[in-house]
C-alpha cells in the first residue's frame, strides 16, 4: 500500500485533475443558467488542438494558451447561438459538437501538420513548472503541491473566484435566477439570453484552459481524441458537485485521484486495458450515488411537505 499511496501519486493527481476541474467548472456555470452542456468533451478537444497549433506557429506557450481560449470561445459561441438563439435542443447540439470536434481536429491535424494520429515537435516547449517558494521545502506537502504548471494553480484559484462570483455578485445572482426560473427572471428585467450567452462563453474560456493544460501542461503534443472522455467525466463531476464550484472541486479531485491511480497500477504488471477502465468505473459508481442522493433528497422533501 505504501508503494501505491505516496507523494508522487498525489502530485500526479493534482496535475491530472486540472483539465477535469476546469471543464467541470465550465459545465457548472452553464448548469446555473439552465443549460446542460454535454459538449464539454468537444470544447476541451478543440482547446487542446488550438494550443498546439498556436505553440507551433508562435513559439510562445502563453500566447498559445490565449489562442486556445479564443478558438474555444468561438466554438462555444456557435454552441450558444444554436442552443439559445435558434432554440435547438441543447443535448443534441452538445453531442453534435463532440463529434464535430473529433472530426474537425483529425482533419486539421492532417491538413496543417500533414500527419495522422498524433503530432509532436521536439522544438515545442510546454508550460513551465512552478516551484512555489517556501512550500517546496515542506516535506510531503511541497512534493504534492509544488512543481505544477501555472494552469493547475489557476484551476484551483478559479474555484474560489467562481464561488464568490456566483453567490456574492449581482451577475452571479442573475445567472442563478435565470437557471431557477427564466420566466420570473425575465419578468423583473433580467436579460435571460444575455446571461446564458455569458455563461457559455465563460465555459468556453475554462474549456480552452483545460485543453491547453492537457496538450501543453501534461504532454507537449496532440493526439486524436486525446481528451479520452475527460469532458464526460467533468460533466459527472459537475452533477456530483451540484454545480457548486467547491463541490465540483471535491468531485474532480476524486476523479483525478482515480486517473493517477490507474496509471500507477500499470507499474504492477496489471493489464493496461483493466487499469484504464478504473476512472470510468468510478464515474459510473458516482452517477449511481448521485441518483441515490437525489432520490433521498426528494423523499425528504416529500416527507416534509406531508407533515
N, C-alpha and C positions, 0 to 999 in steps of 0.2 A: 504493500500500500504506500510506503514511503517513497517508492520509485514512481508512483503514479501522481500523488498529490504533493508536488514540490513547487518551488518558486518558479521554475521555468514553465510549468503548466499554467499557473495563474498569470504569468507575464504574457503567454500566448493567448490566454482568454481575453485580456484587455485589448490585444491587437486585433483579434478576430471579431470582437463584439462591435467594434466601431461601425462597420458598414451596416450591420443589422440594426444597431441603435439609431443611426442617422435616418435610415429608411423608415423605421418604425415611428420615429418622431414625426416624419412627414405624413405617414398614414394616420397618426393621431390627430394632427391638425385638420386633415381632410374629414376625418370622422366627426370632429367637433362641429363642422358646418353641415353635416348630414350627407357627406359623400363617402361611400365605401370604396376606396381606391384600391382595386386589385391589380393595378398596373405598376405597382412598386418594382416588381422584377424587371420590367422593361425600362423603367426610368433609371434604375441603377446600372443596367447593362449599357444604356446609351451614355451615361456619365463615365463609365469605365473606358469605353472606346474613345470618347471625345478627349479624355485626359491623355491617353496615349498619343492620339493624333496631335494634340496641342503641344505635348512634350517633344515629339519628334520634329515638328516644324519650327518651334520657337526656341527649343533648348533651355527653356526656363520652366522649372517644375511648378512654381507658384502661379505663373501665367497659365500653365496647362490646367491647373485646378480651376481657375476663373473661366477658362474656355469650357471645361466640363460643366460647370454650373450654368453658364449661359446657354449651352446647347440643350441641356436637360430642362431648363426653364422654357425654352421654345417648345420642346416636346410636350411639357406639361400644359403649356398654354393651348396647344391644339387639343389636348385631352379636355381641358376646361371648356373650350369653345364648343366641342361636340356634346359634352355632358350637360353643360349649363345653358348655353345659348340655343343649341339645337334640340335640347331636351332628349338626347339619346339615352338609352339605358346605360347607367354608369358601370354596371357589371360587364356588360357586353363590350363596351368601349375599352375598359381596363384589360380584359382578356385579349382583345384585338391588338392593343398596344404592346402587350407582351410578345405576341407572335411577330408583330411588325418590327419591334426592336431586335428580336432574334435574327430575323431575315435581313434586316437593314444593316446591322453590324457585320454579318457574314459577307454580304455583298460589298460593303465599303472596305472591308479588310482585303478582299480580292482586288477591288478597283484602285485603292490607294497604295497598298503595300505589295500587291501582286503575290500574295501568299494565301494559303488556305489552311484554316485550323487555328493557327497561332502566329503572333508576330512578336519578335524580340530583337532589340538592337542593343548591343553591348555599350554603345556610346551614350545611351539614355541614362539619366540619373534620376532615381526615385526620390520620394520625400525624405528629408533628413530625419534622423533620430535625435530627439532632445533628451539630454541628461539634466534632470532638474537639480539645481544646486541644493545642498544640504540633504534633501530627501534621498538622493542617490547613495549617500553614505550610511543610511539607516539600514541595519540588517533586515533581511526579508522584505520589508516594505519598499526599500529602494529598488530591490531586484524585481519587484512586481510592477511598481508604478512608473519608475524611470525608464528611459530608453525607448520611448514610442514616438511615432510621427506626430506632428502638430495637429492633424485631423483627429487623432484619438483623443487628445486632451480637449479639443474643440467640441467633440461629440458630448462629452460629459458636462462641459460648461453650458452647452445649449440646452441641456435638460433643465437646468435651473432658470435659464433665461426664458424658456418657453413656459415653465411653470409660473413664473411671475407674469409673463405676457398674457396667458390665458385667464388667470384668476385674480390679477391685480390691475390690469389695464382696461381702459374703456373699449378698445378694439377687441380685446380678448373676450370681454363680456358680450359684445355684439356677436362675435362668432358663435359663442355658446348658445346665445338666444336664437340665432339662425338655425342651429342644429336641433334645438329643442322644439321649436315651433316656428317655421318660416312665415306662416301666415300672420301670427301675432307679432313677429319681429317686423314684418313689412308694415303692419298697421300703425306702428309707432315711429315709422320713418327710417328704419334701418334698410340700407340697400343690400338686399339678400344676395343678388347676383354678384355685387362687388365684393362682398365678404367671401363668397365661395371662390371667386377668381383669386383673391388674395391668398386664401388657404392653399389652393392648388399650386400657385406659384412658389409659395414658401416650401411646399412639398418638393417641388422641382429643385429648389436650391439644396435642400437637405439630401435628396437622392443623388444630385450631382456630386456633392461632397462624399457621399457613400461610395459612388463609383470610382472617384479619384483615389480614395483610400484603398479600394480593392485592387486597382491596377497600378498604382504608383506607391502605395504605402506598404502593402503586404508583399507584392511582387512588382517588378518593373517590366510588365509585358501584358499582352492581351490575348486571350484565347476565346474561341467561340463558346458562348453560353457560360462564361466564367462565373456568373452570379450563382449558378448551381442551386437555385431555389432559395437563395438568401432573401429575396424580395418577398416570397411567400412566408418564410419564417418570420420576417419582420411584420407581416400582416397579422400573424398569430400573436406575436409579441404585443402588437397594438391592442388586439382584443383582450388578451390576457391581462394587460395593464390597464384596462378600462379607459383607454385613450387619455390617461393621466401621465404626463411626462415622467414623473418619478416611478410610477408603476410600470411604465414601459421600459424604463432603465433596468428595473429589477428583473423583469421577464427576459429582456435582451441579454443580461448577464448570465442567466441560466442557459440560454441557447448558445452563447459564446463559450461558456464552460464546456458544454457538450461537444461543440465543434472542436475545441482544443483537445478534449479528452479522446475523441475519436482518432485524431492524429497520433496522440501518444500511444494508443493501443496498437497502432500499426507496428510499433517497435517491439511488441511482444509476440511476434510471429502469428498474429491473428489475420485471417483473410481480409484483404483490403475492402472487398465489397461489403463485408459484415460491418467493419468499423465505420464505413461511410454512411451506413444506414442509421447510426446512432442519433445524430441530430434530428432526423426526420421522425424517428420513433418517439423521441421526446416531444416533438411538435404535436404528434397525434395524441399522446397522453395529455399534453397541455390543453388541447382542444376538448378532450373529454372532461377535464377538470373545469374548464371554462363553462361548458354546457351545464355541468352539475352545479356549479356555483350560481349560475343564473337561475337555474330551477329552484334552488334553495331560497334565493332572494325573492323570487316571485311567490313562492309558497309562504314566506314570512309576511310579505305584503298582503297576501290574501287572508292570512290569519288575523293580521292587524285590522283589516277592513271589516272582517266578520264580527270582530269584537266591538 
